[in-house]
Amino acid sequence: MATVKSTSVNSLMSKAQQALSRNHWFEAERLCARGLDMSRSEGDFNLMARILLPLQEARRQRMQAALDSRKLVI
């Protein structure tokens, strides 16, 4: 049975997938990180595992965009 938090996390992840498809990397990363925090507080490690791939992809795309710009500021 899905809890209220896992339903909220699934909603966040749906929004994160939409952000990824629109190339909004920062928004996708923010949504994934929030979902990861929520699922961790609930102790739902299966849900956490499902969140990691979109989070990794958002971070990879963000890094790739920074590298492609050839203008890095740290």
C-alpha positions in Angstrom: 0.0 0.0 0.0 1.4 3.4 -1.0 1.7 5.9 1.8 1.0 9.6 1.5 4.7 10.4 1.3 5.4 7.8 -1.4 2.5 9.2 -3.4 4.0 12.7 -3.0 7.4 11.4 -4.0 6.0 9.7 -7.1 4.3 13.0 -8.0 7.7 14.8 -7.6 9.4 12.2 -9.7 6.8 12.6 -12.5 7.5 16.4 -12.5 11.3 15.6 -12.5 10.9 13.4 -15.5 9.0 16.2 -17.3 11.8 18.6 -16.4 14.4 16.2 -17.7 12.5 15.9 -21.0 12.4 19.7 -21.3 16.1 20.0 -20.5 15.5 21.8 -17.2 18.4 20.2 -15.4 18.4 22.3 -12.2 14.7 21.9 -11.7 14.9 18.1 -12.2 17.9 17.9 -9.8 16.0 19.9 -7.2 12.9 17.7 -7.5 14.9 14.5 -7.3 16.8 15.7 -4.3 13.6 16.6 -2.5 12.1 13.2 -3.4 15.3 11.5 -2.2 15.1 13.3 1.2 11.4 12.4 1.6 11.9 8.7 0.7 14.9 8.6 3.1 12.9 10.0 6.0 10.3 7.3 5.3 12.9 4.6 5.1 11.8 3.5 1.6 15.0 2.3 0.1 13.4 0.9 -3.1 12.0 4.3 -3.9 15.4 5.9 -3.1 17.0 3.5 -5.6 14.5 4.5 -8.3 15.2 8.2 -7.7 19.0 7.9 -8.1 19.1 7.3 -11.9 17.1 10.5 -12.8 19.1 12.4 -10.2 22.4 11.2 -11.7 21.2 12.0 -15.2 20.2 15.6 -14.2 23.6 16.1 -12.6 25.4 14.6 -15.6 23.6 16.8 -18.1 24.2 19.9 -16.0 27.9 19.1 -15.8 28.0 18.4 -19.6 26.4 21.7 -20.3 29.0 23.5 -18.2 31.8 21.7 -19.9 30.4 22.5 -23.3 30.2 26.2 -22.5 34.0 26.3 -22.1 33.5 29.0 -19.5 33.7 27.4 -16.1 33.4 29.4 -12.9 34.0 27.6 -9.6 
